[in-house]
Amino acid sequence: MHITGLYAALSALLLVVLGYRVIARRHGERIGIGDNGDRELAKRVRAHANAAEYLPIGLILMLALEWNQTLPWILHLFGVVFILGRILHAWGMSSSSGPSKGRIFGMILTLTSLIGMSLLLLWQFLLGATI
């Protein structure tokens, strides 16, 4: 599970960075629970939460593909697209509360990788094929 471990580590670092941004804002504005109407804190909380919502399923799919002995270059392709999508989305959410290029392209990359990994896993299961 060498390849999935790489993307799990990158995912964890992304969560740490996003979590730190929440902590820093809470500390700076002295907000303990909730967002106290602070729109910047609300954006940071949602960026962190959104990453925490999507990262686990992406890593689970990748791990299942790796267990199925999927070719390393395919795993890396999915991993790079997925992580890039999560970074772009977090950046987009952090910079704007409305639609932004980062959010849009981030979700396109995230969903493309999730759909691709899902379909490949289904294909491997149904046909007993590995690639």
N, C-alpha and C positions, 0 to 999 in steps of 0.2 A: 504494500500500500504506500509505496514510496512517492508516487506522483500525487495521489490525493493528499498526502501529508504536506506537500509543498503548498497546495492551494488552501488547505486547512490553516496552515501557518499564516499565509497572506490574509486570509479571511479574519483570523484572530487579530492580526495587527490592524486591519481596517476597523474592526469593532472597538479596539482599544483607542484608536485615534478619535473615532466618533464619540465614544464614551467620555474621553478626556475633554472634548469640546463641550459636552453637556455639563460635566463637573466644573469646568472653568467658568462657564456662564453662571451656573448656580452659585458658586463661591463669590464671583464678582458682584452679582446682584443680590446676594444673600437670600436666595429662594430655596427653601428646603424641599417642599412637596408641591407637585403640580408645576404650573408655569407662571402663576400670579399675573397673568395677562401679558407676559413678556413674549412678544412675537418671535424674537430671535431665539429665545430658549425653546419655544414650541417647535421651531424649524429644526433645531439641533436634536431635540428629543425624537422627532419623527424620522429624521435621517438615520439616527442610530437604530430606532425600532424597526424601520423598514429593512435595514441591512440584516438585523437579527431575525427577521421574518423569512427572508429569502435565502440567506447563506446556508442554513442547515439542509434544506432540500437539495440544493445544488451539490453540496458535498456528499450527501447520501447517494444521489444519482451517480456521481463520479466514482465513488467507492464501489458501487455495484458494477459499474463498467470495468473498473480495474480488476475486481474479482473475476469478471468474465474474460479476463486476459485480452481486453481491447488494446489495439496497437497504441504504443505510447504517444505517437504524434497526434492521434485523434484525441486522447485524453488531454494533452497539452493545448490543443486547439480549443476544446470546450472550456478548459480551465482559464485560459487567457481571455477568451471572449466573456466568460462569466464574471471574472474578477474585474476586468475593465468596465463591464456594464455596471457592476456594483459601485465602483469608484466614481464613474461618471454620474450615476444617479445620486449618490450621496453629495457630490459636489453641486449638482443642480438643485437638489433640495435645500442645501445649505445657503445657496446664493439667492434663491427666489422662492417665494411661497406660491407662486403661480407656475404655469407651464414654462419650461426652459429647455434649451437644447440639451443640456446635461441630463435632465430628467428623462426627456423623450428618448434620446439615443441610448441612455443607460438602461431603460426598460426594454428597448428593442433588443439590445445585446443580451440582457439577462433572460428575457423570455425566449429568444432564439436558442440560446444554449440549453435552457431547461427543456424546451420542446425537442431539440435535437438529441439530447441525452435520453429523454423519455422514449422517443421513437426508436432509437438504436437499441435500448434495453428491450423494448417490446419485440423488435425484429430478432434479436438474439434469443429471446425466450421462445417465440413462436417457431422459428426455423432452426433453433439449436445452433445457430451460426455464430462464429466469433470473427471479429476483424480487428 
